[in-house]
Each structure stands twice: as C-alpha cells, then as structure tokens.
Amino acid sequence: MYKYTSYRPVRCAINSYNMNYHSMMEEFNICLEKASQNFCLDSIDKISINLDEIGEYSVRIARHFDKIRPIKLPKTYYLGQFYYDVEKAIYMSGLKNQLNELLKKYNVQIDTIKFDDDHYSFISKDDFLIKTKSSDKDFPPKIIQGFATCECKPILQN
C-alpha cells in the first residue's frame, strides 16, 4: 500500500486487505521505525498510496471529489482536469496532514500530492468494503481506485 524510497531505494509495502486506516497508519509507522534503524530517512522523496486502500480517507476523498466534479460534465472536462480534481479532493481530505504527523520525526514532510495514474478506475462501495474496513457509514456510490504520489521534502531546521 505505501512505498517509500530514499537515496538508496527502500520499499515498504503494507498489505492493507481488510484493515482500517488507523491500523494501516500504525503499520506504516512501524515500517518507518524499522527502516530508520538502517537508513537515514530524511532523504525520503516519494510515497505512493493506493487511493482505494486507505479506509476512511478513501471515502473522504470520494465524497470531496463528488462535490468538486460537476454533475453534468462539460465537453471541455478533460483528463488533466480530472487529475486536478482528484488531487484537490485528496488535499481536502486531510491525508497530507496525517502523513506529515508520521514523517515529522524523520525531518520530512509532504510537499505535493500528484494523481496522474493512467490506470485509474472506480470501484463500487460493495467491492470497497470487501477489501477495506471503514468506520464510515455514509458512502458515496463509487470509490476512486488509482495511485497518488506524495512528493516529500526535508523540513528545514532553523
């Protein structure tokens, strides 16, 4: 689910099947702690997140996306605008702040979040609930499936 890379590529993958968001964050935190024993994590440059595997945040992102996207799509609505709307929904969900809380002890923060997955799709809430737990009860009809890339930068010390 989450992967991070440093100067020497390091990967941490979390099997998020049937986990809620808080359990995944705890597991990601453990991965970071273990990796920090062997690597200097202040050089993390990217974290990839599968949007349909982050529990409550998947639902928040989909809900925000539904509010942003026009009900009737204009002819000028294009793929770049779709990516922009998904990115905006991710920012509105608060995911960036949650990740920054985990990363700050390694002197790293999320700079930007980009969504430009050419293989995106939408999954139904029933399919979403099969693979992910969520305490949220108010689901949008579809959840966005695809990878977002969080680009990281070091926290500047004063």
N, C-alpha and C positions, 0 to 999 in steps of 0.2 A: 504494500500500500504506500508506504513512504520510502523514498530512497534519498540518500544524501551523498554528495560527492565532495571531496576535498582535493587538494593538490594531487595527492595520490588517490585515485578513485577508491572510495569506500562505499559499500552498499549495505543498506539495512532495509530488509523487506519485512513487513508485518502482515501476517495472514489475518485479515480483518473479518473473515467469514463468521457471521453471527455474533459480532461484538458490537457494543455500543461505543459512542465517540469517546467517552471518558476512559474506558478500558484501553482503547487504541492509543490515546494520548499517554497513558501510564506506560504502555509497552514501548512506545516511541521514546519516552524519556529514559527508560532502562537501556534501550539501544544506544542512545546518545551517551549515557554514562559509561557503558562498556567500551564504546568506541573512543571516548576521551581518555581512557587508560593507555591506549596505544597511539593515538593520533592527536594532533593539535586541531581542535575543531573550529578555531577562529577563521579557518580558511574555507569553511563550507560555502559553496557558491550556488548550489541548486538543491531544491527539494521538490520531488514530483508527487502529486497527490491525485488519486483516482476519485473523482467527484462523487461517484455513487457508492463509495465505501466509507464515508465519514459520518454515518449515522444522522444525528440531529442536524448537523451542518449541511448534509445533502438536502434535507428537507427545507432548511432555511434558504439555501441558495436557490432551489427550485421555486420557492414561494416569491422571493425577491425578483427572480427572472420573470415570473408570470406578471408581476406588477410593472416591470420595465417595458417588456415587449408589447407592442401594440396588438390589440385584439385582432384587427384585420391588418395583415401585413401589407404595407405599400409595395408597389412594384420595385421601388428603389431599395428595399430591405435586402441586403447582400450579406455574404458570409463574414466579411470584416465587421459589419455592424453587429451580427450575431455574436461573434467572439467578444466584441467590446461589451455587449450587454451581459454576457456571462461573467466577464471579469468584474463588471460593476456589481453584479449580484454577489459575487464572492466577497468583494470588499464590504458590501452592506451586511453580510452575514456575521462579520466579526472574526472570521477564521484567522486573518492576519494577526490580530491581537493575541489570540490563543497561542499561535505558533511562536510569536515573539516572546511570550512569557516563558516558554520552554527553552528558547535559544539564548536568552539574555545572559545566562550563567556561563555561556561559551563565548560571550562578547560578539554575537552575531545577531542580526535582525533581518527580517524580510524587507527587501527594497521594493520589489514589484511582483505582482502575480499576473502571469500570462496564461491565457487559454487560447490555444490555436491547434487543437487536436483535430486533424483531418478525419479521424475515425470516430468522431463523437456520435452519440445516438441518445435516444430517450428510452427509459425503461418504465414499465408500469409500477404503481405503488405495490402491487402484489408481488412482482418479481423482486423489487427492492427489499421488501420485508422478509423474503426467503433468505437472502444473503446477509442482511444487516439488521441489527436491532436498533430501534429508535424509541425513545420515550414519548416522542411527539405523536399526538393523535390526529392532528389536522393536516392531512397530506394533500399536496397538490396531485393532480392526476398523473403527472409524469415527472420523473427524476432525470436530471442530466447525467449522462454517462460519458466520461472522457477524462483525459489527464490535464491538470493545470500545473504549471511550473512556477515555483516560488523562487525568484532570484534573490540571493542573500548578499549582504554586505557587512563588513565589520562595524561594530559600534565604536565610534571614535571616543577615545578617552581624553578627558580634559586634564 
